[in-house]
Amino acid sequence: MPVFRCWRAVGYFLALIGTFLQIGVRAAETAGEPSADPFRYKLKPGMVLEFESSLDRKGTDNNPEMDFRTKNATTVWVTEKTGPRQWEILTLVTDTSFYSLPGRVENGEHSLYHAHRLTLTDKGGIPGTPDPRSRPSLLLPLPTDLASVKAGWESGNPDDVILKSGLSPQSKPEEGLYVIESRTAGGLLAEVYEMNGASTATFDAKRGLMTNFRSENSMGGETKSLLQAELLGVKTVSPEELPSIRSNHARFEQLTRQFQETIYQQPKEHAELLKAHRELATALQSAAEELPPPFQAATEAMLERAEQACDFLEKNPDRFSRPDRRQLQAGDASPDWRGVGMDGREYSKQSVLGKVVVMDFWFKNCGWCIKAMPQIKEVADHYRGQDVLVLGMCTDRKKENAQFIIDKLKLNYPTVIAPEDPRFPSGRGQLAEPFGISGFPTVIILDQEGVIRWRHAGYAKDLKEQIQAEVDQLLPGPS
């Protein structure tokens, strides 16, 4: 069970590394069909693409000796042409991670499964994508045209990572092979994490497919990674097979959602958690007997995990019934908590009563946390002079980590760290665990009486607006 929480932290890192996959492209659609534009996907209904990718990572800020590897196998079915330049695609992804930490974990292994139904344009756009990680590894956005590639360009976001890209001398235009090079050129996350990276992506214009991708990156001089992806092959299925593929994929997609919701949920009672896992195991058992390959193998693997979780829960009935394991929600009273501000002041449940409190839980190596902070700064500025207190709840033990982020982002609100306590050597549990926090960033809003009124986990582009809408409801109106 603890590995589930570990995988979530890894997920944030993978999403951060995924920034390099956005190879400095301009995904704008053009009105015509310019002859100087070789960068278009050429897909047909019935095509089946097989991709494989891997990530090798050495070291983290907290564990420089940690080794981490992932292997990603992706199948993409092109099921329908939905417009002049777009198709419906179905994806099946198996992510398997291998990790080791000397003295603690040797040769750990963990797998996750994903399935998505997406729309892909010939320029690699995916309209309405809910999660950037749903994009297949070699169906990346493509450049606008050859002229822009030859000229080179800069892309990205100052609050994220800025890349410089251009055409590599390794390209062979006469053979329809174009190699695009990209390197890190700045951005907030690049500066905070001391990121340096270089990548190449090869596009085969004759086939209308990207065939490989390679990215070497470093973070802080200690964490190094190598990300590679390759097109393994293309085959074709008959039109008569597509309806059953759609049906089986839809069933499997529902199972993966149920699996992740069950594995990661934190209900209030152990009995509820065990019931959800048993229902999951029953659904997976039925599907494993009925779904064909390749869905069957993935379903059987999820079934094994669900049965292991059921066995664990049955043997440990008190494990998830502890009060400090409960995920507090809107309407619950704030737990007792205390911390020391980087400004030297002590903060606690009692000390903040009488104010609306916005608590942003974060840690240094959480890229999504850092991306959210400019919005938190705007919230602090918006309510300055009012009875609203914005607190950064840093769950790192090292004061220098908190100070580093405060200085880099010029945070304009108090940052709280956990006091020394041998029961919580990392500090993370002491501030976050009383609230039942397992994902970062998490924002919690307390009213003037210390009652939780709002809770949000994860990054959102409109996080500031969501926070302000909730805070405004708690403030007294004009007299």
C-alpha positions as CSV (number, residue, x, y, z in Angstrom):
1,M,0.0,0.0,0.0
2,P,2.7,2.6,0.8
3,V,3.9,2.4,-2.8
4,F,0.7,4.1,-4.0
5,R,1.7,7.3,-2.3
6,C,5.2,7.0,-3.7
7,W,3.8,6.7,-7.2
8,R,1.8,9.9,-6.8
9,A,5.0,11.8,-6.0
10,V,6.6,10.2,-9.1
11,G,3.7,11.3,-11.2
12,Y,4.4,14.9,-10.5
13,F,8.0,14.4,-11.5
14,L,7.0,12.7,-14.7
15,A,4.6,15.5,-15.5
16,L,7.5,17.9,-15.0
17,I,9.8,15.9,-17.3
18,G,6.9,15.8,-19.7
19,T,7.5,19.5,-20.3
20,F,10.5,18.5,-22.4
21,L,8.2,16.5,-24.6
22,Q,6.6,19.7,-25.7
23,I,9.4,20.2,-28.2
24,G,9.1,23.9,-28.6
25,V,6.3,23.5,-31.1
26,R,3.8,25.8,-32.6
27,A,0.6,23.8,-32.8
28,A,-1.4,26.4,-34.7
29,E,-3.6,25.1,-37.5
30,T,-3.0,26.6,-41.0
31,A,-5.8,27.3,-43.5
32,G,-4.2,25.8,-46.6
33,E,-2.0,22.9,-47.4
34,P,1.4,24.6,-48.0
35,S,3.9,22.6,-50.0
36,A,6.7,23.6,-47.6
37,D,4.9,22.0,-44.6
38,P,6.0,18.3,-44.3
39,F,4.9,18.2,-40.6
40,R,1.5,16.5,-40.6
41,Y,0.4,13.2,-39.2
42,K,-1.0,10.8,-41.8
43,L,-3.4,8.5,-40.1
44,K,-6.1,6.2,-41.4
45,P,-9.0,4.3,-39.6
46,G,-7.8,0.8,-38.7
47,M,-4.2,1.8,-38.1
48,V,-2.7,0.4,-34.9
49,L,0.5,2.0,-33.6
50,E,2.8,0.5,-31.0
51,F,5.1,2.8,-28.9
52,E,7.6,2.1,-26.2
53,S,9.3,4.6,-23.9
54,S,11.5,4.6,-20.9
55,L,12.7,6.9,-18.2
56,D,15.9,6.3,-16.2
57,R,16.4,8.6,-13.3
58,K,19.2,8.8,-10.7
59,G,18.8,10.6,-7.4
60,T,16.5,13.1,-5.8
61,D,17.0,16.2,-3.6
62,N,16.2,14.1,-0.5
63,N,17.6,10.7,-1.7
64,P,20.6,11.2,-4.0
65,E,21.1,7.4,-4.0
66,M,17.7,6.5,-5.3
67,D,17.4,4.8,-8.7
68,F,14.2,5.0,-10.6
69,R,13.2,3.5,-14.0
70,T,9.9,3.3,-15.9
71,K,8.9,1.5,-19.0
72,N,5.8,2.6,-20.9
73,A,4.1,0.5,-23.5
74,T,1.4,2.2,-25.5
75,T,-1.1,0.9,-28.1
76,V,-3.0,3.4,-30.2
77,W,-6.0,2.5,-32.4
78,V,-7.2,5.0,-35.0
79,T,-10.9,4.3,-35.1
80,E,-12.5,7.1,-37.1
81,K,-11.8,10.1,-39.2
82,T,-13.9,12.8,-37.5
83,G,-13.0,15.8,-39.7
84,P,-10.9,16.9,-42.6
85,R,-7.7,16.8,-40.5
86,Q,-8.5,14.9,-37.3
87,W,-9.2,11.4,-36.1
88,E,-10.6,9.6,-33.1
89,I,-7.9,7.5,-31.4
90,L,-8.1,5.1,-28.5
91,T,-5.0,4.5,-26.3
92,L,-4.0,1.7,-23.9
93,V,-1.0,2.5,-21.7
94,T,1.0,0.4,-19.3
95,D,3.4,2.2,-17.0
96,T,5.7,0.0,-15.0
97,S,8.2,1.5,-12.6
98,F,11.2,0.0,-11.0
99,Y,12.9,1.6,-8.1
100,S,15.6,1.0,-5.4
101,L,16.8,2.9,-2.4
102,P,19.9,1.4,-0.7
103,G,19.0,0.2,2.8
104,R,15.3,0.6,2.3
105,V,13.9,-0.8,-1.0
106,E,15.6,-3.1,-3.4
107,N,14.1,-3.8,-6.9
108,G,10.6,-2.5,-6.1
109,E,8.1,-2.7,-8.9
110,H,4.8,-1.0,-9.5
111,S,2.5,-0.7,-12.6
112,L,-0.4,1.6,-13.6
113,Y,-2.7,1.3,-16.5
114,H,-4.5,4.0,-18.4
115,A,-7.0,4.2,-21.3
116,H,-8.1,7.3,-23.1
117,R,-10.4,8.2,-26.0
118,L,-9.0,11.3,-27.7
119,T,-9.3,13.5,-30.8
120,L,-6.0,14.0,-32.6
121,T,-5.4,16.7,-35.3
122,D,-2.9,16.3,-38.1
123,K,-0.8,18.9,-36.3
124,G,-0.8,16.9,-33.1
125,G,-3.4,18.9,-31.3
126,I,-5.6,17.1,-28.8
127,P,-8.7,19.4,-28.2
128,G,-10.0,19.3,-24.6
129,T,-7.3,17.0,-23.2
130,P,-8.1,16.7,-19.5
131,D,-4.6,15.5,-18.5
132,P,-1.4,16.2,-20.4
133,R,-0.2,12.7,-19.4
134,S,-2.9,11.2,-21.6
135,R,-1.0,12.2,-24.7
136,P,0.7,9.2,-26.4
137,S,4.5,9.5,-26.2
138,L,5.1,9.9,-29.9
139,L,2.0,11.8,-31.0
140,L,3.5,15.2,-30.0
141,P,2.5,18.6,-31.4
142,L,4.2,19.4,-34.7
143,P,5.8,22.6,-35.9
144,T,3.8,24.9,-38.1
145,D,6.0,24.6,-41.2
146,L,9.5,24.0,-42.5
147,A,10.4,27.7,-42.6
148,S,9.7,28.1,-38.9
149,V,11.8,25.0,-38.0
150,K,14.8,26.3,-40.1
151,A,14.5,29.7,-38.4
152,G,14.3,28.3,-34.9
153,W,12.0,29.4,-32.3
154,E,11.4,29.9,-28.6
155,S,8.4,28.5,-26.8
156,G,7.0,27.7,-23.4
157,N,5.8,29.7,-20.4
158,P,7.9,32.0,-18.1
159,D,6.1,30.3,-15.1
160,D,7.1,26.9,-16.4
161,V,10.0,26.0,-18.8
162,I,11.1,27.9,-21.9
163,L,12.7,26.0,-24.7
164,K,14.7,26.9,-27.8
165,S,14.2,24.6,-30.8
166,G,15.3,24.3,-34.3
167,L,16.3,21.9,-37.1
168,S,19.2,19.5,-36.4
169,P,22.0,18.9,-38.9
170,Q,21.2,15.3,-38.6
171,S,18.0,15.8,-40.7
172,K,17.8,14.2,-44.1
173,P,15.1,16.2,-46.0
174,E,15.7,14.3,-49.2
175,E,14.5,11.2,-47.3
176,G,11.7,13.0,-45.6
177,L,13.4,12.7,-42.2
178,Y,13.5,15.8,-39.9
179,V,15.2,15.9,-36.6
180,I,14.1,18.7,-34.2
181,E,16.5,19.8,-31.4
182,S,15.4,21.5,-28.2
183,R,17.2,22.7,-25.1
184,T,16.2,24.4,-21.9
185,A,16.4,28.2,-22.1
186,G,14.8,29.5,-18.9
187,G,11.5,29.6,-17.0
188,L,10.6,29.6,-13.4
189,L,10.7,25.8,-12.9
190,A,13.9,25.5,-14.8
191,E,15.5,28.1,-12.5
192,V,14.0,26.7,-9.3
193,Y,15.1,23.1,-10.1
194,E,18.3,24.1,-11.9
195,M,17.1,22.2,-14.9
196,N,19.2,21.7,-17.9
197,G,18.0,19.5,-20.8
198,A,18.5,18.7,-24.4
199,S,16.2,16.6,-26.6
200,T,15.8,15.4,-30.2
201,A,12.6,14.2,-32.0
202,T,12.6,12.6,-35.4
203,F,9.6,13.0,-37.7
204,D,9.2,10.8,-40.8
205,A,7.3,13.0,-43.3
206,K,6.8,10.2,-45.8
207,R,5.1,8.0,-43.2
208,G,3.5,11.0,-41.4
209,L,4.7,9.7,-38.0
210,M,7.2,10.6,-35.3
211,T,9.6,7.6,-35.0
212,N,11.7,8.4,-31.9
213,F,12.4,10.9,-29.2
214,R,15.4,11.3,-26.8
215,S,15.8,13.7,-23.9
216,E,18.7,14.0,-21.4
217,N,18.0,16.2,-18.4
218,S,19.5,17.2,-15.1
219,M,18.0,18.8,-12.0
220,G,20.2,20.5,-9.4
221,G,23.3,18.7,-10.5
222,E,22.1,15.6,-8.5
223,T,19.0,14.3,-10.3
224,K,19.8,13.1,-13.8
225,S,17.4,11.4,-16.2
226,L,17.2,9.9,-19.7
227,L,13.9,9.8,-21.4
228,Q,13.5,7.8,-24.7
229,A,10.6,6.8,-26.9
230,E,10.4,4.7,-30.1
231,L,7.8,3.7,-32.6
232,L,7.9,-0.1,-32.7
233,G,5.5,-0.8,-35.5
234,V,2.3,-0.1,-37.4
235,K,-0.3,-2.6,-38.4
236,T,-3.9,-2.5,-39.7
237,V,-7.2,-4.1,-38.5
238,S,-10.3,-4.5,-40.6
239,P,-13.2,-2.1,-40.4
240,E,-15.3,-5.0,-39.0
241,E,-13.0,-5.3,-36.0
242,L,-13.3,-1.6,-34.9
243,P,-16.7,-1.8,-33.2
244,S,-15.6,-4.6,-30.8
245,I,-12.3,-2.7,-30.1
246,R,-14.3,0.4,-29.2
247,S,-16.6,-1.6,-26.9
248,N,-13.7,-3.4,-25.1
249,H,-11.7,-0.2,-24.8
250,A,-14.7,1.6,-23.2
251,R,-15.1,-1.2,-20.7
252,F,-11.4,-1.2,-19.9
253,E,-11.3,2.6,-19.6
254,Q,-14.1,2.4,-17.0
255,L,-12.2,-0.3,-15.1
256,T,-9.1,1.8,-14.9
257,R,-11.0,4.8,-13.5
258,Q,-12.6,2.5,-10.9
259,F,-9.2,1.1,-10.1
260,Q,-7.6,4.4,-9.5
261,E,-10.5,5.9,-7.6
262,T,-10.6,2.9,-5.3
263,I,-6.8,2.6,-4.8
264,Y,-6.4,6.3,-4.0
265,Q,-9.7,7.1,-2.2
266,Q,-9.5,7.8,1.6
267,P,-13.0,7.2,3.0
268,K,-13.7,7.7,6.7
269,E,-14.2,4.1,7.6
270,H,-12.1,1.0,7.0
271,A,-15.2,-1.0,6.1
272,E,-16.0,1.4,3.3
273,L,-12.5,1.0,1.9
274,L,-12.6,-2.8,2.1
275,K,-16.0,-2.8,0.4
276,A,-14.8,-0.7,-2.5
277,H,-11.8,-3.0,-3.0
278,R,-14.0,-6.1,-3.0
279,E,-16.3,-4.5,-5.6
280,L,-13.3,-3.6,-7.7
281,A,-11.9,-7.2,-7.5
282,T,-15.3,-8.6,-8.5
283,A,-15.6,-6.3,-11.6
284,L,-12.0,-7.1,-12.6
285,Q,-12.5,-10.8,-12.2
286,S,-15.5,-10.7,-14.6
287,A,-13.7,-8.6,-17.1
288,A,-10.6,-10.7,-17.0
289,E,-12.7,-13.7,-18.2
290,E,-14.3,-11.8,-21.0
291,L,-11.9,-9.2,-22.4
292,P,-9.5,-10.2,-25.2
293,P,-5.8,-9.3,-25.5
294,P,-4.3,-6.9,-24.9
295,F,-6.9,-5.7,-22.4
296,Q,-7.0,-9.1,-20.7
297,A,-3.4,-9.0,-19.5
298,A,-3.7,-5.5,-18.0
299,T,-7.0,-6.5,-16.4
300,E,-5.5,-9.6,-14.8
301,A,-2.6,-7.5,-13.4
302,M,-5.0,-5.0,-11.9
303,L,-7.0,-7.9,-10.4
304,E,-3.9,-9.2,-8.7
305,R,-3.3,-5.8,-7.2
306,A,-6.9,-5.5,-6.0
307,E,-6.8,-8.9,-4.4
308,Q,-3.5,-8.1,-2.7
309,A,-5.1,-4.8,-1.4
310,C,-8.2,-6.8,-0.1
311,D,-5.9,-9.2,1.7
312,F,-3.9,-6.4,3.2
313,L,-7.0,-4.6,4.4
314,E,-8.5,-7.7,5.9
315,K,-5.4,-8.4,7.9
316,N,-5.0,-4.8,9.0
317,P,-8.5,-3.6,10.0
318,D,-7.1,-0.6,12.0
319,R,-4.6,0.6,9.5
320,F,-6.9,3.2,7.9
321,S,-9.3,3.8,10.8
322,R,-6.8,6.0,12.7
323,P,-8.1,9.6,13.0
324,D,-4.8,11.0,11.5
325,R,-5.4,8.9,8.3
326,R,-8.8,10.5,7.7
327,Q,-9.0,13.0,4.8
328,L,-10.8,16.0,6.3
329,Q,-13.4,17.6,4.1
330,A,-15.5,20.8,4.1
331,G,-17.6,21.0,7.2
332,D,-15.0,19.2,9.4
333,A,-13.3,21.1,12.2
334,S,-9.7,21.9,11.7
335,P,-7.4,19.5,13.6
336,D,-4.9,20.7,16.1
337,W,-1.8,21.8,14.3
338,R,1.1,24.0,14.9
339,G,4.2,25.2,13.0
340,V,6.9,27.8,13.1
341,G,6.9,30.5,10.5
342,M,10.1,31.4,8.6
343,D,9.4,34.9,10.1
344,G,10.0,33.4,13.6
345,R,6.3,33.5,14.6
346,E,4.4,30.5,15.9
347,Y,1.2,29.5,14.0
348,S,-1.4,27.1,15.3
349,K,-5.1,26.3,15.1
350,Q,-5.8,28.7,18.0
351,S,-3.6,31.6,16.8
352,V,-5.4,32.0,13.5
353,L,-9.0,32.0,14.8
354,G,-11.0,35.0,13.8
355,K,-9.5,35.1,10.3
356,V,-10.3,33.4,7.1
357,V,-7.2,31.2,6.5
358,V,-5.9,30.0,3.1
359,M,-3.4,27.2,3.6
360,D,-1.3,26.1,0.7
361,F,0.5,22.7,1.4
362,W,3.6,22.2,-0.7
363,F,7.2,20.9,-0.8
364,K,10.2,21.9,-2.8
365,N,10.3,19.0,-5.3
366,C,6.7,19.4,-6.2
367,G,6.6,21.1,-9.6
368,W,2.9,21.6,-9.6
369,C,3.2,23.3,-6.2
370,I,5.7,25.8,-7.6
371,K,3.5,26.5,-10.7
372,A,0.6,27.3,-8.4
373,M,2.5,29.8,-6.2
374,P,2.2,32.8,-8.5
375,Q,-1.6,32.5,-8.1
376,I,-1.3,32.1,-4.3
377,K,0.8,35.4,-4.3
378,E,-2.0,37.1,-6.2
379,V,-4.6,35.9,-3.6
380,A,-2.4,37.3,-0.8
381,D,-2.2,40.7,-2.6
382,H,-5.9,40.8,-3.3
383,Y,-6.8,40.4,0.4
384,R,-4.0,42.5,1.9
385,G,-5.4,44.6,4.7
386,Q,-8.4,42.3,5.3
387,D,-9.0,39.6,7.8
388,V,-7.6,37.0,5.5
389,L,-4.4,35.1,6.3
390,V,-2.6,33.2,3.5
391,L,-0.1,30.6,4.8
392,G,2.4,28.5,2.8
393,M,2.5,25.2,4.6
394,C,6.0,23.9,3.7
395,T,6.2,20.2,4.4
396,D,10.0,19.9,3.9
397,R,12.1,19.4,7.0
398,K,15.0,21.5,5.6
399,K,14.6,25.2,6.3
400,E,16.9,25.9,3.4
401,N,14.4,24.4,1.0
402,A,11.7,26.7,2.3
403,Q,14.0,29.7,2.2
404,F,15.1,28.9,-1.3
405,I,11.6,28.9,-2.7
406,I,10.7,32.0,-0.7
407,D,13.6,33.9,-2.2
408,K,13.2,32.5,-5.8
409,L,9.5,33.3,-6.0
410,K,9.6,36.3,-3.7
411,L,6.7,34.9,-1.7
412,N,4.6,37.7,-0.1
413,Y,2.9,35.7,2.6
414,P,4.2,33.7,5.7
415,T,5.6,30.3,5.2
416,V,5.2,27.7,8.0
417,I,7.4,24.7,8.5
418,A,7.0,21.8,11.0
419,P,8.7,22.1,14.4
420,E,11.3,19.4,15.2
421,D,9.7,16.1,16.1
422,P,11.5,12.7,16.0
423,R,8.1,11.0,15.1
424,F,8.1,12.9,11.8
425,P,11.7,12.9,10.4
426,S,10.7,14.3,7.0
427,G,8.3,16.9,8.5
428,R,5.7,16.1,5.8
429,G,3.5,14.1,8.0
430,Q,3.4,16.5,10.9
431,L,1.8,19.4,8.9
432,A,-0.1,17.4,6.3
433,E,-1.2,14.2,7.9
434,P,-3.6,15.7,10.5
435,F,-5.5,17.0,7.5
436,G,-5.3,13.7,5.6
437,I,-3.3,15.2,2.8
438,S,-1.6,12.8,0.4
439,G,-1.4,14.8,-2.8
440,F,0.3,18.1,-3.5
441,P,-0.4,21.0,-3.8
442,T,-3.5,21.0,-1.6
443,V,-5.2,24.2,-0.7
444,I,-7.5,24.3,2.4
445,I,-9.6,27.3,3.5
446,L,-10.6,27.7,7.1
447,D,-13.4,30.0,8.3
448,Q,-13.1,32.4,11.2
449,E,-14.1,29.6,13.6
450,G,-11.5,27.1,12.4
451,V,-13.9,25.0,10.3
452,I,-12.8,23.7,6.9
453,R,-14.9,25.3,4.2
454,W,-13.0,24.3,1.0
455,R,-10.4,21.9,-0.1
456,H,-8.7,21.5,-3.5
457,A,-5.9,19.1,-4.5
458,G,-3.7,19.6,-7.5
459,Y,-2.9,22.4,-9.9
460,A,-5.5,24.4,-11.7
461,K,-5.1,27.4,-14.2
462,D,-8.0,29.2,-12.4
463,L,-6.9,28.3,-8.9
464,K,-6.8,32.0,-7.9
465,E,-10.4,32.6,-9.0
466,Q,-11.6,29.4,-7.2
467,I,-10.0,30.5,-4.0
468,Q,-11.3,34.0,-4.1
469,A,-14.8,32.9,-4.9
470,E,-14.8,30.8,-1.7
471,V,-13.1,33.4,0.5
472,D,-15.5,36.1,-0.6
473,Q,-18.4,34.0,0.7
474,L,-16.8,33.9,4.1
475,L,-16.2,37.6,4.5
476,P,-18.9,40.0,5.8
477,G,-20.6,42.1,3.2
478,P,-20.7,45.9,3.3
479,S,-22.6,47.2,6.2
